[in-house]
Each structure stands twice: as C-alpha cells, then as structure tokens.
Amino acid sequence: MTVERKTIRCFFAEKLRWKTRAGDNVRPQRFDPIVPERELDGVDVFASLMVYGLSEQITRHADTPRTYSRELELAVEVFVQAGPELDAEAVEDLVDELCDQVECVVEPEIPQLAAVEVPGTSSQLSVNPSRSGLQRVEVGFDAKGVQLAGAARLVFVIAYSTDVDEREQARATDLETARVTYRFPPVNEELPPAAEDEIDLAGG
C-alpha cells in the first residue's frame, strides 16, 4: 500500500545517508540531480542516491481478515557526474564503489524493517527477510557529453504482507444495520423533505 511503500523508501534513504561516498545526497524519490561545485578526492565530482519504488506484485489471500502478500521492487539509483579531471575509468570505479556500499548498507537492514511502525496505524511492517534481497544491478555510462556521467540502479525485492488497512476497516459498512433514505415525488413543484430510517439486519 502507499503508506507502507513510502515507509520503506524513507527507511532505506535514511539508513544510506552518510553511509556512502554520496554523503547526505540521498532522496527517497526520483529527482533531477542538481550538480554543485564540490571537491571529492581532489576532483570535481557529484555523487547522489535516489531511492524509489519500481513496481509491486500483489497476491490476495482469502483469509479473514483479508491478507495481501506483496513484493516491492525497490530501486536505489546511483548517479555520478564528474569534471574533466576525472577519466572514464575513474567514474566507473566510483559507480562500482557506490554500488558495493549501497548493497552493504541495505542488505543487513532488511530484517530491521519488521520493527518499523507504519504511520497512521498501530501495526509494524510484516517483512519476510528470506524472500527479500538484491535482485539485479543495472549499469549505465555516458561519455558523449562535456562531462562524464555514470549511473547504476540496484533493485531490491522487499517481500511483506498487509491485512485490511485499519483506515479501510473504519470506513467499512456496518452489515448489521441498513440505513435507508426515502425521497418523495414533488408536490406543487417542491420536493418534500427526505425521510430516513434504519433497518436492523441482525434481527435483534
């Protein structure tokens, strides 16, 4: 669900902050990197991480209460842009280094999701660590422009389950009581007030 996905994104974005060479350039969503002038190891280079959801597979179970098994594809995108002092090999090395750092941070933190409370509810994330983990790494590189740019996307699967949302429960129809509204035909072109009634379906 939307709240759970946001909770997962923000959790890993915070865990990655200051844990890689991207420093605090970590965002829990896609965004266009703004490349500032900064120094890293003596060369002009910008590194950032973006954490966002790619897709989510959902299986519905006929339980009471209703339960859904979910597999979220969580992407951590690495972006590196360098000035003329850094060659293509150095950019690619930095991308690989960031990928290793991301994997080392994210993998051990997956079981810790079970202790994270979902905002707006009284429940915690129900995560299945044995079915979660790194699924694939996609690597890209662009040396055609004035500046070298390297990128990679690590895709993790986060397997978790949800019951019927507590907010949905609160909106659920009371099946023991039916509320009926009667609307009468107009009299002298004026509508009379509607009448309302409640019918006890439980027979109590």
Summary of the structure (lengths in Angstrom):
residues: 204
radius of gyration: 25.8
end to end distance: 37.4
largest distance: 87.4
contacts: 547
relative contact order: 0.16
helix: 25%
strand: 41%
